[in-house]
């Protein structure tokens, strides 16, 4: 059963930025309590390497705008995958093929999973959380 999920400001900023750049399959994995090196993964898909880069640029801009600094950026311009490390939040932006290949949702299947939909005209996005067992 899906439950509402309250978001910290940096998570909300990253999700909104990804959705503004038309990212698909925007999913937050809550890793708290799982012994991971971070608290959250934000996963999303771009339909070209150019879109992947645009999503990353917008996420970085919006998250830094609220005072959370980027610690590390990985991946090349024109690549299939980029990573933004904000400490407690790591953002992975993949092309469709790379997302299927790395399948982080399967690797971290014990994490609570929250999926977000495009906000449409309302300007608000919705998310539903499920704990996978």
N, C-alpha and C positions, 0 to 999 in steps of 0.2 A: 504494500500500500504506500502511495506517495505521500510525503509530508512536506510542509513548507520548510524552507531552509533560510536562516538569517545570514546575511552576507556582511563581512567586514568591508570597510570602504575601498581597500585596494582590490579586493575580489570583485566588487561591484564595478569599479572603474575598468578593470581588465575585461570583464564580460561585456560591458556596454561598448567598449572600444572594438572588441572582436565582432560583435553583432553589427555595429555601425559600418564595418568594412565587409559585411555580407559573409562572414565566416559561417561555415556549416558545422553541424554536429558539435556544438559548443557544449562541453561536458566538464564539470568540476569533480575531481576526485578528492575527497576529504581523507587525508592520510593520518590525521591525528590519532595517536594511540597505537599506531601500527609499527613503530620503530623506524620510520622512514627519516630521511635526512631533511625533509621539508614537511610542512603541514598540508599543502594543497598542490595539486597539479591542475592546471587548466589546459584542456586539450581542445583544439579546433582544427578545422579543415579549410584550406584554400584550394581553389580550382586551378591555380597556376602558380608557378614559383614567384611571379610578380605579385600576385594577391597575397601569398604567404608573407612576403616582405612587407607589403602595405599593412597587413594585419599587425605584424610585429611592431612596425613603426608607430602605429596608432596606440597600441596597448602600452608601449614604453612611454609615449608622450602623456597619455591619460593617467597612468599610475604615478609617474614622476610628478605630475601636476598636483597630486594630493599629498606629496611629500615622501613617497616611498621610492628609494633610489635603486636603480638597476645595479646589481653586483657583477653580472656577467651575461654576455650575449654570445651565443654559439650558432654556427651555421653560416653558410655563404650566400651572398646575393645570387639568385638563380638556382638555389638548391631546393630540395624536396622537403626539408625540415629545418626549422629554426627554434632556438630555445632562448627564453628570457628568464634569468634567475634573479628574483627579488628577495631571496632568503626564504621566508615562510611561504612564498608562492613561486612556483616554477610554471611558466607558460610554454607549452609545446604547440607549435603551429606546423601542420603537415600538409602535403598534397594528399589526395585520396589514396594513391598507391602506397606512399610512405606510412600513412596512418594504419592501413591494413597490415603492412609488413611488421611494424613495431608493436602494434596491438597492446598498448599500455593498459587499456581497460582490462584485458585478460591477465596481464602480469600483476596488476594491482586489484584483482577482483574482490579482495576483502574490504576494500575502501568503500565508504558511502559514496554513491554516484549521484550527481545532480546534473540534469540536462536542461538546457535553456533554449528557448525559441526566440525567433526574431520578434521584436516588439511591435512591428506593424505601425499602424497609424496612432495607436494609443501612446506610443513613446515609452511604454513600460514593458520590461521583459518578465517572463514567468519561468520559474524553475520548479522541478519536482525532484525530491530526494528519495532514493531507495538504497537500502543496505543490501548488498548481494551476499548470499550465504553460500 
